[in-house]
Amino acid sequence: MEKLRTWLSATPFHLGNTPASCARAPFAFVVRLQFAAWYTDAVRDSGTALWKQLSSGKQLVLIAGPCVIESEELCREVARAMGKLCRKLDVAYVFKASFDKANRTSGKSFRGPGIESGLAVLADIRARFGLPVLTDVHTEEQARLAADAGVDILQIPAFLCRQTDLIQAAVETGKIVNIKKGQFLSPQEMGQVTAKAEAAGGDKLMLTERGTTFGYNNLVSDMRSIPVLRGYGYPVIFDATHSVQQPGGGGDKSSGQREFAPVLARCAIAAGADGVFIETHPNPDQALSDGPNMVPLAEMPALVKTLLQVREAVR
């Protein structure tokens, strides 16, 4: 295993700026063959412990990282900074990044490196920094591939939260599954979504609130959703950055109001959320996806400390 860690560290991962260029990366398939066996075994051994940590209520849960995998350097920078911060503050941290943003406003927008190269980057983050990782899956096959590659938490995107086959495939992997509430659903309707997952054998579920469509290019967050979702018996996460997104508000891309993400995050913790989901980037204005609603990496320490203070005050 140590030999593989060294190999992963030394391997020159290079991701292009388009899915096509990444798909041509010659190392991707080889990487998957190299790490799959030990990686799957390691996650199988630690999955129960991770679930106990995330569901115990003893720690603030923080899911944070860049919106999309732009490069391995970006992911390492964010993982290094956030991992160090959360260890210092005793926060249960999960690194997140997407290998594909399948619901971009424009067909010309950057989507990510694709599944092969993306899973290789996530494997590097997990091995290098000792962090659990989360990523979105959009199809049944992606769910199986991500699980086989060792992703700790599979996330069902909000727009796909009613896709029965996808939910079934995700929970059947045995992984923790985070289901985002659709912008078009009430929190009460998530009871049916949860029931689907349970019927397929899911017992390690997380539910994420991320705002509700309110007119054109706008979302509103109803904090009553937090206790409603908690009533289903699983940890509830509040997505602070997508809740301030303005879908399609930038013409060929979404806009956002990142200055309100900390406000909503504090409100959610006060309302009883078990944790928060926050996308962060060293320079959001230069990000290739969702920059307007991402929190600058330099501002995360102050924000996390404030969330801990709010949590302590309401406990």
PERA-V644906 format. One record per pair of residues at least 6 apart in sequence whose ideal C-beta (glycine too) atoms are under 6 Angstrom apart, sorted by the first residue. I is the first residue (numbers start at 1). GAP is how many residues later the second one is. Records with the same first field share a line. If there is no record, write none. Layout:
# PERA-V644906
I: GAP, GAP
This chain:
# PERA-V644906
1: 37
5: 122
8: 116, 119
13: 59
15: 7, 56, 98, 102
16: 6
19: 92, 95
22: 91, 92, 95
23: 91
25: 92
28: 88, 89, 92
31: 89
35: 88
39: 84, 111
40: 110
43: 107
50: 82, 102
51: 125, 153
53: 39
54: 7, 38, 181
55: 180
59: 33
60: 31, 215, 248, 251
61: 31, 213, 214
62: 29, 31, 213
63: 31, 33, 71, 214
64: 18, 214, 216
65: 13, 30, 31, 32
66: 8, 12, 31, 215
67: 212, 222, 223
68: 30, 33, 44, 221
69: 28, 30, 43, 44, 49, 52
70: 218
72: 49
75: 22, 46, 50
79: 16, 46, 50, 52
81: 216
83: 46, 48
85: 216
86: 7
94: 38, 40
95: 30, 36, 38
96: 38
98: 14, 37, 38
99: 13, 14, 16, 19, 36
100: 11, 12
101: 10, 11, 188
102: 36
103: 56
105: 143, 147, 148, 149
106: 146
110: 178
119: 30
122: 11
125: 8
126: 7
132: 20
133: 18, 19
134: 19, 21
135: 16
136: 19, 21
137: 6, 9, 17
140: 25, 29
143: 11, 26, 27
146: 8
147: 26, 28
153: 23, 25
154: 16, 21, 23
155: 23
156: 23
158: 22, 24, 25, 52
160: 6
161: 18, 19, 21, 32
164: 32
167: 29, 30
168: 32
170: 7
171: 6, 26, 29, 30, 31
176: 28
177: 28
178: 28, 30
179: 28
180: 28, 30
181: 9, 28
183: 29, 30
187: 38, 41, 42
194: 38
197: 8
205: 29
206: 29, 31
207: 22, 27, 29
208: 29, 31
209: 16, 29
210: 29, 32, 33
211: 8, 10, 32
212: 8
214: 6
217: 29, 30, 31, 32
219: 24
221: 22, 43
223: 44, 48
226: 10, 45, 46, 47
227: 45
229: 7
230: 6
235: 39
236: 37, 38
237: 38, 40
238: 30, 35, 38
239: 38
240: 21, 24, 25, 36, 38
241: 20, 37, 38, 52, 53
243: 21
244: 12, 13, 16, 17, 49
245: 9, 11, 48
246: 9, 10
247: 7
248: 6
249: 6
255: 37
256: 36, 37
258: 35
261: 34
262: 41
265: 11
266: 44
269: 38, 41, 42
270: 40, 44
278: 17
279: 15
280: 14, 15, 17, 20
281: 6, 13
282: 15
284: 7, 10, 12
285: 6
287: 7
